[in-house]
Amino acid sequence: MKSIKHYLLPIIALSLLSACSGMSEQGKNTAIGAGIGAVGGAVLTGGSTLGTLGGAAVGGVVGHEVSK
């Protein structure tokens, strides 16, 4: 039986893509940065919740600043 983490990442990715349709360019970059950061944080920390959230926060800030 596969764990819920196996299915969670594709669901989050699809949600982000569909949610970005009505957003500003800066909002899109922030959301994409947070998504990429969350995946990177999860990979680097072996799926740690703190690593995933930290990666999302850092990625969101970077994505937001790239738009300026």
N, C-alpha and C positions, 0 to 999 in steps of 0.2 A: 504494500500500500504506500502510495506516495504521500509525502507530507504536504501540508498546506503551503509551506514556503515555496514548493515547486510550482504551484499554480498562482501564487500571489504576484510574482513579478510580471508575467504577461498581462494580468488583469490591471495592474497599476499602469503599465505602459499604454494599454489601450484607453484607459480612462484619461490619462494625460493628453493623448492625441486628440480625443474627442472634445475635451474641455478647452483646448486651445483655439478652437475655431472662431470664437468671438472676442478674443483677447487682443490687446495692443501688442506691438512688437516687443516692447520691454517685458510685458507680462509673459509672453511666450518664451522669451529667453530665460527668464527667471524660473519658470516651470520646467523647462528642458534642462537647465543647469541643476536644479534640485533633483530631478529624476536621475540624471547621469551621476551626480554626486552620491545619491543614495545607493545606486548599484556599485559604484566604486568603493564606497565605505563598507558596504556589506562584503564585497569580495576581499578587501584588504584585511578585514577583521574576522573573517570566517563566519559571517552572518550575525554578528553581534548587533543587538538593537541600538546600543549607544553609537557604534561605528556607523550604522546605517543612517541614524538621525544626524550625526555630526557631518557625514558626507553630504546629506541633503541640504543642511544649513550652509555649508561652505559652497556647494555647487549653486545654490540659489543666489547667494551674494555675488558670486562671480558672474553668473548669468545676468543678473540685474545690472552690474557695473559695465558689462560689455556693451550694453545697449546705449549707454550715455554718449 
